[in-house]
């Protein structure tokens, strides 16, 4: 069964053996095993009417003058910390803090600001939102990890976890 839950909630359920495997963002508590399953760049989401929306080149974060829609440190610590470090919070006025990307995109669409989002989100195709590549100096990747409790007795989990481990190449 698939359950949607932010990383902190998944860690809680993993610890209680109520969840076998989670897809989480770092940091991962020491009591869990994990393996990297995905890494992707961040892109800048801007409303269609934004001056940069028609840019045909990667944009620098310094070019963003609208209010910044950021990640809540309580609901999305990993993305909050990365994005806050990227943009330098002293340069931007934060208009909103949210923990879920769909909410963030709705705010961008409404014209309340710009947001940094994982590239995979562009597949959602929110009408009224443009996704811009960041200049190499501002580019940053984020990661997603499969995570589980090594104490979980589920034999299927252990087979799955083993299959997720990177292949070792022998000469």
BALOBA-1460 file (C-alpha; in Angstrom, 3 decimals):
// residues 171
<rec num="1" residu="x" x="0.000" y="0.000" z="0.000"/>
<rec num="2" residu="x" x="1.275" y="3.467" z="-0.865"/>
<rec num="3" residu="x" x="0.963" y="6.226" z="1.726"/>
<rec num="4" residu="x" x="1.951" y="9.839" z="1.088"/>
<rec num="5" residu="x" x="3.856" y="11.316" z="4.012"/>
<rec num="6" residu="x" x="6.737" y="13.781" z="4.485"/>
<rec num="7" residu="x" x="10.103" y="12.412" z="5.618"/>
<rec num="8" residu="x" x="9.710" y="13.100" z="9.388"/>
<rec num="9" residu="x" x="6.432" y="11.165" z="9.456"/>
<rec num="10" residu="x" x="7.990" y="8.320" z="7.525"/>
<rec num="11" residu="x" x="10.874" y="8.097" z="10.002"/>
<rec num="12" residu="x" x="8.361" y="7.801" z="12.826"/>
<rec num="13" residu="x" x="6.477" y="4.972" z="11.102"/>
<rec num="14" residu="x" x="9.698" y="3.218" z="10.094"/>
<rec num="15" residu="x" x="10.859" y="3.257" z="13.733"/>
<rec num="16" residu="x" x="7.553" y="1.734" z="14.850"/>
<rec num="17" residu="x" x="7.702" y="-0.945" z="12.120"/>
<rec num="18" residu="x" x="4.426" y="0.410" z="10.719"/>
<rec num="19" residu="x" x="6.155" y="1.232" z="7.426"/>
<rec num="20" residu="x" x="8.570" y="-1.100" z="5.675"/>
<rec num="21" residu="x" x="10.253" y="1.257" z="3.219"/>
<rec num="22" residu="x" x="10.212" y="5.023" z="2.869"/>
<rec num="23" residu="x" x="11.315" y="7.417" z="0.151"/>
<rec num="24" residu="x" x="12.851" y="10.256" z="2.119"/>
<rec num="25" residu="x" x="15.018" y="13.348" z="1.932"/>
<rec num="26" residu="x" x="18.124" y="13.655" z="4.131"/>
<rec num="27" residu="x" x="19.203" y="13.878" z="6.847"/>
<rec num="28" residu="x" x="18.498" y="10.243" z="7.644"/>
<rec num="29" residu="x" x="18.607" y="9.239" z="11.324"/>
<rec num="30" residu="x" x="21.443" y="6.849" z="12.212"/>
<rec num="31" residu="x" x="19.170" y="3.944" z="13.171"/>
<rec num="32" residu="x" x="18.011" y="3.489" z="9.572"/>
<rec num="33" residu="x" x="19.653" y="1.954" z="6.531"/>
<rec num="34" residu="x" x="19.312" y="3.796" z="3.232"/>
<rec num="35" residu="x" x="20.426" y="3.952" z="-0.347"/>
<rec num="36" residu="x" x="20.368" y="6.850" z="-2.816"/>
<rec num="37" residu="x" x="17.671" y="6.230" z="-5.432"/>
<rec num="38" residu="x" x="17.429" y="9.585" z="-7.202"/>
<rec num="39" residu="x" x="19.287" y="12.863" z="-7.612"/>
<rec num="40" residu="x" x="18.041" y="15.848" z="-9.598"/>
<rec num="41" residu="x" x="18.690" y="19.529" z="-10.129"/>
<rec num="42" residu="x" x="16.534" y="22.324" z="-8.805"/>
<rec num="43" residu="x" x="14.830" y="24.684" z="-11.265"/>
<rec num="44" residu="x" x="13.225" y="28.076" z="-10.720"/>
<rec num="45" residu="x" x="9.423" y="28.183" z="-10.992"/>
<rec num="46" residu="x" x="8.105" y="31.607" z="-12.023"/>
<rec num="47" residu="x" x="4.638" y="32.856" z="-12.950"/>
<rec num="48" residu="x" x="3.978" y="33.314" z="-16.680"/>
<rec num="49" residu="x" x="3.924" y="37.099" z="-16.227"/>
<rec num="50" residu="x" x="7.341" y="37.267" z="-14.576"/>
<rec num="51" residu="x" x="9.993" y="39.229" z="-16.537"/>
<rec num="52" residu="x" x="12.228" y="36.125" z="-16.627"/>
<rec num="53" residu="x" x="9.457" y="33.835" z="-17.930"/>
<rec num="54" residu="x" x="10.576" y="34.377" z="-21.515"/>
<rec num="55" residu="x" x="14.274" y="33.868" z="-20.791"/>
<rec num="56" residu="x" x="16.036" y="31.679" z="-23.324"/>
<rec num="57" residu="x" x="19.104" y="31.228" z="-21.150"/>
<rec num="58" residu="x" x="19.775" y="29.870" z="-17.675"/>
<rec num="59" residu="x" x="18.963" y="32.479" z="-15.040"/>
<rec num="60" residu="x" x="20.969" y="33.608" z="-12.050"/>
<rec num="61" residu="x" x="19.234" y="33.691" z="-8.692"/>
<rec num="62" residu="x" x="20.451" y="37.291" z="-8.375"/>
<rec num="63" residu="x" x="18.072" y="38.117" z="-11.272"/>
<rec num="64" residu="x" x="15.049" y="37.149" z="-9.201"/>
<rec num="65" residu="x" x="13.545" y="40.281" z="-7.753"/>
<rec num="66" residu="x" x="10.067" y="38.999" z="-6.858"/>
<rec num="67" residu="x" x="9.249" y="37.634" z="-3.467"/>
<rec num="68" residu="x" x="10.585" y="34.183" z="-2.729"/>
<rec num="69" residu="x" x="8.275" y="31.334" z="-1.760"/>
<rec num="70" residu="x" x="10.312" y="29.114" z="0.520"/>
<rec num="71" residu="x" x="10.128" y="25.724" z="2.163"/>
<rec num="72" residu="x" x="8.981" y="25.552" z="5.758"/>
<rec num="73" residu="x" x="11.797" y="24.492" z="8.100"/>
<rec num="74" residu="x" x="9.281" y="22.437" z="10.102"/>
<rec num="75" residu="x" x="7.714" y="20.591" z="7.161"/>
<rec num="76" residu="x" x="10.589" y="20.389" z="4.699"/>
<rec num="77" residu="x" x="13.885" y="20.958" z="6.538"/>
<rec num="78" residu="x" x="16.139" y="19.485" z="3.835"/>
<rec num="79" residu="x" x="14.798" y="21.641" z="0.988"/>
<rec num="80" residu="x" x="14.530" y="24.675" z="3.278"/>
<rec num="81" residu="x" x="18.191" y="24.482" z="4.266"/>
<rec num="82" residu="x" x="19.461" y="23.923" z="0.722"/>
<rec num="83" residu="x" x="17.356" y="26.682" z="-0.841"/>
<rec num="84" residu="x" x="18.013" y="29.176" z="1.956"/>
<rec num="85" residu="x" x="21.755" y="28.650" z="1.498"/>
<rec num="86" residu="x" x="21.433" y="28.964" z="-2.287"/>
<rec num="87" residu="x" x="19.584" y="32.240" z="-2.363"/>
<rec num="88" residu="x" x="21.008" y="33.864" z="0.746"/>
<rec num="89" residu="x" x="17.951" y="34.760" z="2.794"/>
<rec num="90" residu="x" x="19.260" y="38.273" z="3.447"/>
<rec num="91" residu="x" x="18.802" y="39.116" z="-0.276"/>
<rec num="92" residu="x" x="15.182" y="38.072" z="-0.635"/>
<rec num="93" residu="x" x="11.909" y="38.858" z="1.023"/>
<rec num="94" residu="x" x="10.180" y="35.596" z="1.822"/>
<rec num="95" residu="x" x="6.491" y="35.955" z="1.041"/>
<rec num="96" residu="x" x="5.356" y="32.483" z="2.076"/>
<rec num="97" residu="x" x="6.736" y="29.332" z="3.696"/>
<rec num="98" residu="x" x="5.135" y="26.038" z="2.690"/>
<rec num="99" residu="x" x="5.986" y="22.375" z="3.117"/>
<rec num="100" residu="x" x="4.412" y="20.869" z="-0.012"/>
<rec num="101" residu="x" x="5.479" y="21.602" z="-3.597"/>
<rec num="102" residu="x" x="1.920" y="21.587" z="-5.065"/>
<rec num="103" residu="x" x="1.004" y="24.408" z="-2.662"/>
<rec num="104" residu="x" x="4.158" y="26.232" z="-3.662"/>
<rec num="105" residu="x" x="3.282" y="25.938" z="-7.362"/>
<rec num="106" residu="x" x="-0.249" y="27.220" z="-6.709"/>
<rec num="107" residu="x" x="1.262" y="30.303" z="-5.056"/>
<rec num="108" residu="x" x="3.675" y="30.794" z="-7.979"/>
<rec num="109" residu="x" x="0.770" y="30.496" z="-10.417"/>
<rec num="110" residu="x" x="-1.150" y="33.108" z="-8.401"/>
<rec num="111" residu="x" x="1.771" y="35.494" z="-8.914"/>
<rec num="112" residu="x" x="2.897" y="35.708" z="-5.289"/>
<rec num="113" residu="x" x="6.525" y="34.904" z="-6.051"/>
<rec num="114" residu="x" x="9.101" y="32.460" z="-7.398"/>
<rec num="115" residu="x" x="10.254" y="29.130" z="-5.985"/>
<rec num="116" residu="x" x="13.036" y="26.601" z="-6.316"/>
<rec num="117" residu="x" x="11.620" y="23.145" z="-7.065"/>
<rec num="118" residu="x" x="13.037" y="19.733" z="-8.001"/>
<rec num="119" residu="x" x="13.192" y="19.264" z="-11.795"/>
<rec num="120" residu="x" x="10.852" y="16.240" z="-11.708"/>
<rec num="121" residu="x" x="8.031" y="18.584" z="-10.663"/>
<rec num="122" residu="x" x="8.069" y="20.093" z="-14.159"/>
<rec num="123" residu="x" x="6.256" y="16.954" z="-15.379"/>
<rec num="124" residu="x" x="3.162" y="18.137" z="-13.492"/>
<rec num="125" residu="x" x="2.760" y="20.916" z="-16.057"/>
<rec num="126" residu="x" x="0.982" y="23.533" z="-13.948"/>
<rec num="127" residu="x" x="-0.706" y="26.040" z="-16.283"/>
<rec num="128" residu="x" x="0.615" y="29.540" z="-15.643"/>
<rec num="129" residu="x" x="4.007" y="28.399" z="-14.299"/>
<rec num="130" residu="x" x="7.297" y="28.384" z="-16.210"/>
<rec num="131" residu="x" x="10.336" y="26.387" z="-15.104"/>
<rec num="132" residu="x" x="13.717" y="27.963" z="-15.712"/>
<rec num="133" residu="x" x="17.165" y="26.430" z="-15.695"/>
<rec num="134" residu="x" x="19.575" y="27.948" z="-13.212"/>
<rec num="135" residu="x" x="22.954" y="29.326" z="-14.219"/>
<rec num="136" residu="x" x="25.760" y="26.851" z="-13.454"/>
<rec num="137" residu="x" x="27.012" y="29.003" z="-10.555"/>
<rec num="138" residu="x" x="23.585" y="28.720" z="-8.870"/>
<rec num="139" residu="x" x="22.746" y="25.108" z="-9.782"/>
<rec num="140" residu="x" x="22.235" y="22.599" z="-7.006"/>
<rec num="141" residu="x" x="21.000" y="19.013" z="-6.820"/>
<rec num="142" residu="x" x="18.737" y="17.374" z="-4.275"/>
<rec num="143" residu="x" x="18.504" y="13.683" z="-3.419"/>
<rec num="144" residu="x" x="15.912" y="11.082" z="-2.546"/>
<rec num="145" residu="x" x="16.748" y="7.928" z="-0.600"/>
<rec num="146" residu="x" x="15.047" y="4.600" z="0.030"/>
<rec num="147" residu="x" x="15.126" y="4.097" z="3.791"/>
<rec num="148" residu="x" x="14.235" y="1.199" z="6.102"/>
<rec num="149" residu="x" x="14.851" y="-0.164" z="9.561"/>
<rec num="150" residu="x" x="17.467" y="-2.933" z="9.605"/>
<rec num="151" residu="x" x="15.461" y="-4.440" z="12.507"/>
<rec num="152" residu="x" x="12.339" y="-4.893" z="10.379"/>
<rec num="153" residu="x" x="11.667" y="-8.664" z="10.157"/>
<rec num="154" residu="x" x="9.874" y="-8.512" z="6.779"/>
<rec num="155" residu="x" x="11.856" y="-10.871" z="4.459"/>
<rec num="156" residu="x" x="10.484" y="-9.160" z="1.336"/>
<rec num="157" residu="x" x="11.848" y="-5.839" z="2.576"/>
<rec num="158" residu="x" x="15.327" y="-7.297" z="2.925"/>
<rec num="159" residu="x" x="15.233" y="-8.728" z="-0.610"/>
<rec num="160" residu="x" x="14.046" y="-5.377" z="-1.938"/>
<rec num="161" residu="x" x="16.689" y="-3.467" z="0.026"/>
<rec num="162" residu="x" x="19.361" y="-5.797" z="-1.334"/>
<rec num="163" residu="x" x="18.170" y="-5.190" z="-4.902"/>
<rec num="164" residu="x" x="18.416" y="-1.419" z="-4.372"/>
<rec num="165" residu="x" x="22.086" y="-1.573" z="-3.404"/>
<rec num="166" residu="x" x="24.440" y="-0.352" z="-6.146"/>
<rec num="167" residu="x" x="25.961" y="-3.135" z="-8.184"/>
<rec num="168" residu="x" x="29.607" y="-3.880" z="-7.390"/>
<rec num="169" residu="x" x="31.737" y="-4.227" z="-10.483"/>
<rec num="170" residu="x" x="34.570" y="-6.722" z="-10.214"/>
<rec num="171" residu="x" x="37.581" y="-6.713" z="-12.552"/>
